[in-house]
Amino acid sequence: MSEESHAPYLHYISLGGNGEVTKNMHVFETNDDIVVFDAGIGFPQADQLGVDVVIPDVSYLVERRSKVRAIVISHAHEDHIGALPYIVKEMTNIPIYAAKLPRGFIQAKLTEKNLLKGQPIHLIEPEKGPFKVGQFEIFPYRVNHSVPDPLGFFIKTPVGNMVFSPDFKFDWTPVDGKLFEVGKLAALAQQGVLALFSDSLGVNREGYTESEQMIQKAFEREMQDARGQVFITTMSSNISRMQQAINASVKYGRKVVPAGRSIDQNIQTAINLGYL
């Protein structure tokens, strides 16, 4: 539908994340409003010497700044929140919506860049029901992932209902004890779904992904057999896996030494919020 028409329309524009694992950023645009879902960084290729991170091209949003109502975050991984400091610097005071853990990480990132003052960051609490952003009514529901507080969204728009459900899996024994709200999503879907925007790494392979609980068993097995130090690498936002590494270390009387600025920062944020 043409933008010049008075009939309602919905445009979907990917600024990153389609056909690639990183740099997730998805734009939904109606006649009067734009809502952005996620704002992640990408990582440089081997031939991109001197490049630390890759960020989405947001020139489309800058040109339509007056329509941009919010950035809604699905979860706390860097490829979904890492570009926010760059975007907030370019387009100030865009409201950000996020669940408790990603909200804490975002606040820490913006504080580090002296960008937090005056920046609205609203807490998403799925148990409290939907919230409205312009012409969009957004129903958050809990999903499972390798980091606490991941969300999917059922979105009511002027032209129909959308489901936006990025990184997820079905884990019936999640580390944080919060199950995928299958019943909630199924009930919402009874109202009809015009389009599903979904992603799940490994979905093209047969079988199923094991529970995150299995990772602690792997940690314990390695620590039990190792004669010396055990090095564990992880994304700095993978708080659940850090907790599992800590649990395994305590079980076998090992000391835990975090290494890296972002690891230290996120551990402190997680402790302050009660996730570690």
Backbone torsions as a table, in degrees:
resi	resn	phi	psi	omega
1	MET	NA	131.5	-179.2
2	SER	-65.6	145.0	177.7
3	GLU	-66.7	-23.0	-179.0
4	GLU	-78.0	-16.4	178.3
5	SER	-73.8	150.3	177.6
6	HIS	-84.9	-9.8	178.1
7	ALA	-70.0	145.4	-180.0
8	PRO	-64.9	144.1	177.4
9	TYR	-140.6	164.4	173.9
10	LEU	-138.0	122.4	174.2
11	HIS	-104.8	138.7	170.1
12	TYR	-113.2	129.0	-179.2
13	ILE	-132.3	125.0	176.6
14	SER	-92.8	122.9	173.8
15	LEU	-99.8	5.0	179.1
16	GLY	160.5	156.1	176.2
17	GLY	99.3	-14.3	176.9
18	ASN	-91.3	120.8	-178.9
19	GLY	78.0	7.7	177.4
20	GLU	-146.9	158.0	-175.4
21	VAL	-81.4	-27.4	-171.0
22	THR	-110.5	-178.5	172.8
23	LYS	59.7	43.3	-176.2
24	ASN	-72.2	125.9	176.1
25	MET	-162.2	120.7	-171.6
26	HIS	-128.7	131.3	-174.1
27	VAL	-112.6	129.0	172.0
28	PHE	-116.5	123.1	-173.7
29	GLU	-126.2	129.4	172.4
30	THR	-111.6	-172.7	-179.1
31	ASN	-53.3	-40.9	-171.7
32	ASP	-114.9	-16.2	-169.2
33	ASP	-134.3	152.3	170.4
34	ILE	-128.0	130.3	171.1
35	VAL	-121.9	132.7	-178.7
36	VAL	-106.1	133.9	176.6
37	PHE	-110.2	117.0	179.0
38	ASP	71.5	156.8	-178.6
39	ALA	-156.1	79.2	-171.7
40	GLY	-103.5	162.9	174.3
41	ILE	-94.3	160.3	168.8
42	GLY	-110.7	174.3	-178.2
43	PHE	-119.5	140.0	-173.1
44	PRO	-65.5	149.9	173.9
45	GLN	-78.7	169.3	-176.1
46	ALA	-60.3	-29.2	-177.8
47	ASP	-90.4	0.7	179.8
48	GLN	-94.6	68.1	-176.0
49	LEU	-66.6	137.2	178.1
50	GLY	83.7	-1.2	179.7
51	VAL	-97.7	123.3	-179.1
52	ASP	-85.8	-47.7	179.3
53	VAL	-141.0	159.9	176.2
54	VAL	-116.1	129.2	-178.6
55	ILE	-115.6	154.3	179.0
56	PRO	-64.0	150.9	173.7
57	ASP	-79.6	109.7	-175.6
58	VAL	-103.7	20.3	-178.5
59	SER	-60.6	-33.3	177.4
60	TYR	-60.2	-40.3	180.0
61	LEU	-74.0	-38.1	178.7
62	VAL	-60.4	-41.3	179.9
63	GLU	-67.5	-21.8	-178.6
64	ARG	-120.1	33.9	-174.1
65	ARG	-54.0	-35.8	-176.4
66	SER	-66.7	-18.3	179.5
67	LYS	-94.5	-16.2	-173.7
68	VAL	-75.1	115.3	-174.2
69	ARG	-97.2	-29.7	-175.6
70	ALA	-171.6	160.3	166.5
71	ILE	-116.1	122.0	-177.4
72	VAL	-108.5	128.0	-173.4
73	ILE	-103.5	135.5	-179.3
74	SER	-87.8	-39.1	179.2
75	HIS	-165.0	179.3	-163.2
76	ALA	-93.1	7.2	179.5
77	HIS	-71.9	151.3	-175.5
78	GLU	-60.4	-32.4	-179.6
79	ASP	-76.9	7.9	174.9
80	HIS	-126.6	-19.1	179.2
81	ILE	-127.7	-11.2	-169.4
82	GLY	-64.1	-23.3	-177.8
83	ALA	-86.7	-5.4	-174.9
84	LEU	-57.2	-43.6	179.1
85	PRO	-58.0	-36.3	179.8
86	TYR	-71.7	-39.1	-178.0
87	ILE	-73.0	-43.1	179.3
88	VAL	-62.0	-35.1	178.5
89	LYS	-66.0	-34.8	-178.0
90	GLU	-85.4	-33.6	-179.5
91	MET	-130.1	90.4	-172.0
92	THR	-72.0	152.1	170.4
93	ASN	65.6	21.5	170.7
94	ILE	-73.3	123.2	178.4
95	PRO	-59.5	136.6	176.7
96	ILE	-113.3	136.0	177.6
97	TYR	-117.6	129.9	-178.5
98	ALA	-157.9	154.7	174.3
99	ALA	-72.2	177.9	-167.7
100	LYS	-58.6	-52.2	-176.8
101	LEU	-67.9	-51.4	177.5
102	PRO	-60.5	-33.8	176.7
103	ARG	-60.3	-42.8	178.1
104	GLY	-63.6	-42.7	178.1
105	PHE	-63.3	-41.3	-180.0
106	ILE	-64.3	-44.5	178.0
107	GLN	-58.4	-41.3	178.8
108	ALA	-65.4	-41.3	178.9
109	LYS	-62.8	-45.1	-178.0
110	LEU	-71.2	-33.7	175.8
111	THR	-61.9	-42.8	-179.3
112	GLU	-60.7	-31.9	-178.7
113	LYS	-98.6	9.2	-177.9
114	ASN	57.4	40.7	-178.0
115	LEU	-117.8	1.2	-173.5
116	LEU	-76.6	-34.3	-175.5
117	LYS	-59.0	124.2	178.7
118	GLY	80.4	-1.3	-179.0
119	GLN	-89.9	114.8	179.3
120	PRO	-73.3	125.6	175.6
121	ILE	-129.9	105.9	-173.6
122	HIS	-92.0	141.5	-179.6
123	LEU	-84.2	127.6	173.7
124	ILE	-93.2	124.1	175.6
125	GLU	-123.9	100.7	-174.3
126	PRO	-54.1	-32.2	-178.0
127	GLU	-67.3	-18.2	-178.2
128	LYS	-92.7	4.3	173.7
129	GLY	90.9	-166.1	-172.7
130	PRO	-77.4	166.3	171.5
131	PHE	-134.6	154.6	-176.4
132	LYS	-107.9	137.5	174.0
133	VAL	-133.9	104.9	-175.7
134	GLY	58.5	-128.3	-179.8
135	GLN	-84.3	2.3	-177.4
136	PHE	-100.8	131.0	169.7
137	GLU	-110.0	120.4	-168.8
138	ILE	-113.6	122.3	179.2
139	PHE	-106.1	105.4	178.4
140	PRO	-79.5	145.1	173.8
141	TYR	-139.1	149.9	-177.1
142	ARG	-79.1	139.7	173.4
143	VAL	-125.0	-177.4	176.4
144	ASN	-113.6	142.0	177.2
145	HIS	-156.9	-171.6	-177.6
146	SER	-87.9	8.4	179.1
147	VAL	-136.2	145.9	-179.9
148	PRO	-64.9	157.0	173.6
149	ASP	65.1	35.3	174.5
150	PRO	-77.5	147.8	-176.8
151	LEU	-132.4	153.0	163.7
152	GLY	-116.9	169.5	-174.8
153	PHE	-138.4	130.5	168.7
154	PHE	-97.4	122.3	-169.2
155	ILE	-120.8	120.9	174.2
156	LYS	-91.1	126.2	-179.6
157	THR	-126.1	169.5	-179.8
158	PRO	-62.1	-18.2	-176.9
159	VAL	-110.2	-4.3	-179.6
160	GLY	149.8	178.7	-175.8
161	ASN	-97.0	137.7	178.2
162	MET	-118.0	151.3	169.3
163	VAL	-118.1	121.4	177.2
164	PHE	-114.4	108.8	-174.5
165	SER	-134.5	88.1	-179.9
166	PRO	-73.6	-149.8	-170.0
167	ASP	-41.1	123.5	179.3
168	PHE	-161.1	164.0	166.2
169	LYS	-152.2	167.1	175.5
170	PHE	-95.9	110.5	-177.6
171	ASP	-125.2	110.5	-175.4
172	TRP	-87.0	-0.5	172.7
173	THR	-134.8	59.6	-176.0
174	PRO	-66.7	152.1	-178.2
175	VAL	-61.0	-39.3	-177.6
176	ASP	-86.3	-1.4	177.0
177	GLY	77.0	5.1	-178.7
178	LYS	-103.2	115.6	-175.6
179	LEU	-81.5	155.5	171.0
180	PHE	-58.7	127.7	-177.1
181	GLU	-82.6	68.7	-178.0
182	VAL	-60.8	-44.4	-178.8
183	GLY	-62.0	-40.4	179.8
184	LYS	-63.9	-45.5	179.5
185	LEU	-65.4	-41.0	179.8
186	ALA	-62.5	-40.8	179.3
187	ALA	-65.2	-41.9	178.3
188	LEU	-64.7	-39.1	-177.3
189	ALA	-67.2	-18.6	176.4
190	GLN	-62.2	-19.6	178.2
191	GLN	-78.8	-4.2	-179.0
192	GLY	99.5	143.2	179.3
193	VAL	-131.2	120.2	178.8
194	LEU	-76.6	-38.7	-178.2
195	ALA	-154.3	145.9	175.7
196	LEU	-112.2	125.2	173.5
197	PHE	-110.7	109.2	-168.9
198	SER	-140.2	155.9	176.0
199	ASP	-150.9	142.3	172.7
200	SER	-158.2	111.0	-177.7
201	LEU	-56.8	133.1	179.5
202	GLY	87.3	4.5	-176.5
203	VAL	-64.8	-20.6	179.8
204	ASN	-84.5	2.6	176.7
205	ARG	-106.7	142.2	179.3
206	GLU	-69.5	156.4	178.0
207	GLY	101.0	-155.7	-177.9
208	TYR	-143.7	160.2	178.4
209	THR	-88.6	134.0	180.0
210	GLU	-67.9	158.9	178.9
211	SER	-62.5	149.6	174.7
212	GLU	-58.5	-24.0	179.9
213	GLN	-60.0	-26.1	-178.7
214	MET	-66.6	-23.8	-177.7
215	ILE	-66.6	-38.0	178.8
216	GLN	-62.9	-37.0	178.0
217	LYS	-62.8	-37.1	178.0
218	ALA	-67.0	-42.1	176.9
219	PHE	-59.3	-46.1	-178.0
220	GLU	-63.2	-39.8	179.9
221	ARG	-62.8	-44.2	-179.4
222	GLU	-68.6	-41.3	-178.8
223	MET	-68.7	-33.1	179.7
224	GLN	-66.3	-38.1	-174.9
225	ASP	-90.7	-21.5	-174.5
226	ALA	-72.7	135.7	178.8
227	ARG	-86.3	-27.0	-178.2
228	GLY	-119.5	-144.4	-178.6
229	GLN	-71.3	153.6	174.3
230	VAL	-120.4	123.9	179.0
231	PHE	-103.3	130.1	179.5
232	ILE	-122.3	126.4	177.0
233	THR	-106.2	145.8	179.2
234	THR	-162.7	158.8	170.1
235	MET	-63.5	144.9	-173.5
236	SER	-66.5	-15.4	179.9
237	SER	-93.0	-3.6	-177.2
238	ASN	-80.3	68.9	-174.9
239	ILE	-62.6	-39.1	-179.6
240	SER	-61.1	-41.2	-179.7
241	ARG	-70.8	-33.3	174.4
242	MET	-63.0	-42.0	178.4
243	GLN	-62.5	-39.5	178.5
244	GLN	-66.2	-38.7	177.1
245	ALA	-64.6	-39.3	177.7
246	ILE	-65.4	-44.0	179.3
247	ASN	-59.0	-44.9	-179.3
248	ALA	-66.2	-38.0	179.6
249	SER	-64.4	-42.9	178.6
250	VAL	-62.6	-41.0	-178.4
251	LYS	-59.9	-35.7	-176.6
252	TYR	-108.4	19.2	173.2
253	GLY	64.7	34.2	-179.4
254	ARG	-102.3	149.6	175.1
255	LYS	-84.9	147.9	179.6
256	VAL	-110.9	125.8	-179.9
257	VAL	-124.8	102.1	175.8
258	PRO	-66.9	143.6	179.5
259	ALA	-131.4	122.8	178.2
260	GLY	118.9	140.9	-176.5
261	ARG	-62.3	-47.7	-176.9
262	SER	-68.6	-33.9	175.0
263	ILE	-61.5	-48.9	179.9
264	ASP	-59.0	-46.0	-176.7
265	GLN	-63.8	-45.4	-177.8
266	ASN	-71.3	-34.0	175.2
267	ILE	-62.7	-43.7	179.8
268	GLN	-64.5	-41.5	177.4
269	THR	-62.1	-44.2	-179.6
270	ALA	-64.1	-38.6	177.2
271	ILE	-64.3	-45.4	-179.2
272	ASN	-60.9	-32.6	-177.4
273	LEU	-93.0	-2.2	177.1
274	GLY	86.4	20.3	-179.9
275	TYR	-96.0	-11.2	175.8
276	LEU	-130.2	NA	NA
